[in-house]
Amino acid sequence: MIALLLILLGVLLSLAGLVAVGPQVQVHQIAVNSKAAWLFKIGAVVLILGELFGLITSLEPTLVTVSLLMGGAILFASLAIGSHERQQEGFALKTSLSLQVFGLGVIIVLLAFLLR
């Protein structure tokens, strides 16, 4: 039950964060420490925690599919963010949001495959 709540909450927060980052991406002014970026990061961490709880308890296959789809969406979003972020002045890969988003997406996808 805890895994279900954490996964659903993580998906909602992650999607809300990605939508909130959208206007920054559109104008090529992506702030790594903005409220939108933190909303996404918190959502992704909550989703990862839900997947970790899912490793301990059994999860419905539907939640595993939701986790896998969300991980794929996050990986795709990292590509979109990265292509716009590198057009900014003062772009540094080590502090980029796209690298952080990509890392979280990889963890989410790997955990989803472990849950299968």
N, C-alpha and C positions, 0 to 999 in steps of 0.2 A: 504494500500500500504506500509506503514511504517512497519507493522507487517511482511509482506511478505519479505521485504528486510532484516529485522533484523533476522528473522528465518533462511533464507538461508545463510546469512553471518555468523551467529552463528554456523550453521551446518558445514560449510566449515572450519571455524577456529577451531572448536572442533575436527573435524576429523584430520585436519592437526596437531594439538597438540598431539592427541593420537598416530598418526603415528610417530611423532618426539620423543615421549617418549619411543617408542618401543625399540630402541637400549639400552637405559638405563635399561629397564626391563630385557632385554636378559642377561645382564652382572651383574644384581643384584646391580646396583649402581644408584639408583633413587634419583635424587636431587629435592627436593620440590620447590626450587626457581630457577630452570633452565629456560632457554628461552622456551623450549618445554612445560614445565608445565604451565608457564604463558600464552603461546599461547592457550593452552587448556582452562584454567580458564577464560580468556577473551572471548573466543568463547562461553563457556557455559553461561556466564553472558549475552552476547548479545542474545543468544537463549532464555534465561529466559525473557529478556526485550521484545523480539518479542512476546513471549507467553502472557505477561502481556498486551501488546498493542492489542493482539488478543482477550483478555477478554473484552476490551472496544469496539472494532469493530468486525464485523463478519469476520470469516476466512473460507476459503474453506476447506472442509473435507480432502483434500489431504495434506494440511499443518499440520493439526492436526495429521494425520497419520505419517507424516515425523517427527514431534516433538516426538510422542510416540515411534517410532522406534529409534530415536536418544537417547532418554532417556534410553531405554532398552540397547542400545549398550554401553552407558556410564556406566550403572550399571554392565554390564558384564565386561567391561574394569577394573572397580574398583576391581572386584574379581581377575582378572589376575594380576593386579599391586600389590594388597595386598599379594597374595601368594608369589610373588618374593621379595617384599619389606621387609617382615618380616625375610628374610634370611640375610639381611644386618647386619653388625655390628652396634651397637648403635641405633637399631630400637626403636622408641618411637611412640606409636599409636597417641598421641595427636598432633604430628607434621608430620604425614604421609600423603603422597600424595593420597594414596588409600582412606583414610577417607574423604578428601576434594572432591575427584572425586565421591565417593558414595553419599555424601550430595548433590552435584550439580545434580547428576542423579536422586535422589529422588524428588527434587524440579521440575525438568523438567518433569518427569513422572506424578507427581500430577497435575501440571498445564495442561498437555496434556489431562488428564482425565476431568479436569474442562472445557476445551474447547469443549468437545464432546457434 
